[in-house]
């Protein structure tokens, strides 16, 4: 039987309209720093490399990712 894991996610608005999105789990942690509407490269927790853009629409934060390279297992 597999054990359940939980993640903690924290979104921090920093100065100059920049954000920090922190995800912490039992096995891995990741910090993303970004400005809305500005494309950046990200290595996801599953190992995939993606091009990411985060936009704000009202009270929603929308993240669009385009896969650049998948991790091969």
C-alpha positions in Angstrom: 0.0 0.0 0.0 1.3 3.4 -1.0 1.7 6.2 1.6 -0.1 9.5 1.0 2.0 12.6 0.6 0.8 16.2 1.1 2.1 19.4 -0.3 2.2 22.9 1.1 1.9 25.7 -1.4 2.7 29.3 -0.6 2.2 32.3 -2.9 4.1 35.5 -1.9 3.7 38.9 -3.7 7.1 40.6 -3.7 8.1 44.1 -4.7 7.9 45.4 -8.3 4.9 43.1 -9.2 6.9 39.9 -8.8 5.7 36.7 -7.2 7.3 33.7 -5.5 5.4 30.4 -5.6 6.8 27.8 -3.2 5.7 24.2 -3.1 7.0 21.9 -0.4 6.3 18.1 -0.1 7.8 15.2 1.8 10.2 14.4 -1.1 10.8 17.7 -2.9 10.6 21.4 -2.7 10.4 24.0 -5.5 10.4 27.8 -5.7 9.3 29.7 -8.7 9.9 33.4 -9.0 8.0 35.2 -11.8 6.4 38.4 -13.1 2.9 38.1 -14.6 2.9 38.0 -18.4 6.7 37.3 -18.6 7.8 33.9 -20.0 10.3 31.9 -18.1 11.9 28.5 -18.2 10.9 26.0 -15.4 12.1 22.6 -14.5 9.0 20.9 -13.0 9.1 18.5 -10.0 8.6 15.6 -12.4 11.8 16.6 -14.2 10.2 18.0 -17.4 11.5 21.3 -18.8 8.8 23.7 -19.7 8.3 27.3 -20.9 5.8 29.0 -18.5 3.8 32.1 -18.6 1.6 33.1 -15.6 -1.1 35.7 -16.2 -3.6 37.4 -13.8 -7.3 37.6 -14.8 -9.3 39.3 -12.1 -8.8 37.2 -9.0 -7.4 34.2 -10.9 -3.8 33.2 -11.7 -3.5 31.2 -14.9 -0.4 29.2 -15.7 0.3 28.1 -19.3 3.1 25.6 -19.9 4.7 24.4 -23.1 6.8 21.3 -22.8 10.3 21.7 -24.1 11.8 18.4 -22.9 10.2 15.5 -21.1 12.2 13.5 -18.6 12.7 9.9 -19.7 12.4 7.2 -17.1 
